[in-house]
Amino acid sequence: MTGTPLRDGLTTDIAYRLGLHQGQGLGHGGNDLSVMAFFPIKGFLGTDATFEADLNLVVQVVMGAALIGGSCLAKRKRYAAHGICQTSVLLLNLGMIGLVM
């Protein structure tokens, strides 16, 4: 590999191609890499998880509740509402997969 070796097997040229920058301080030192992310680094559920992980957990729980609600709609023979509910959850799940992966 070319470039100066950094942590986790990255080199400086790979880090810059990936959009990573030095000096922002992802870890404890000032020379660590930080990713220019859409979200803040710290989560909101009071754990050491990232914001993305906390958001994903909350959205997955809401989607689970919506799927249960959708099955109740199907049992009541409200098939149009059931289809809208299930399709909405599917599209939200695809969005979350794209965000997290």
N, C-alpha and C positions, 0 to 999 in steps of 0.2 A: 504494500500500500504506500501511497505517497502522502506527503503532508506530515505535520507534527502529530504524534499519537495523543489521543485524548482518552477519557474514560470510556468503558464499555466497547472497546475496539474501534471507536470512530477515529478518524483523522480529520484534520482541519479542513481539507478540501472537500471531503464527504459531508462534513457538518455544514459547510456553507452552501453546498448544493442542495441539502435538505432544508435549508432555511433556518438552521440553528445558529445562534450567535453567542459569542463569548462575552463575559463581563456582567451578565444579568444576574447570575447567582441563583441557579436552580437548587443547589445543595447548600453546604455550609461555607464554601469558599467563594471568593469573588471572581475566580476564573472558571467556574463551572459553566456548563452549557445551559441555556434555557430555550425552550421552544416558544416561538411567538404563537400562542394559542388563542382560540376564540374566547376562552373562559379563564377566570382566575385559577391559580394553582391550588389554593386551599379549598377544601370541601366545606359544605354547610351543615353536615349532620353531626359534627363534633368528633369525627374520627380522623385518622391520618390519611384517609382516602382523598383522591383529587375531586375537584368540582365535577368533572365529567362522570366519574364513578358514582358520586352521590346523585347526580341528575339521572343517570341511567337507572339506578335502583328505584328511585321514586317513580319514574315513568313506567318501569316494568311492573311495579305494584299497581299503578293506576290501570295499565293495560290488562292485567290479570282480573281486576275488578270489572272492567268493561267487558271482558270475555264472558265472565259469569253472568253479567247483566244481559249480554247478547243471547246466551243460552236460555235465560228466563223468557226473553222475548220470543224465541222460537217455540218454547213450550206453550206460550199463550197464543200461538199461531199468528203472530205479528211479524210475518216473514220479511216485509219490506224494511221495517225498522231493524230487524235482526241483520239483514244484509248490509245496511248502512253502518251499523255498529261494528260488525266483523271486518268490513272493508276498511273502516277508519283505523281500527287497531292494526290491521295488516300494514297499512301505509305508514303509520306512526312507527311500527316496529322496523320497517325497512329504513326509515330515516334514522332511527337510533343505531341500527347496525352500521349504516354509513358513517355516523358520527363517531362511534366507539371504535370501529375497526380501522 
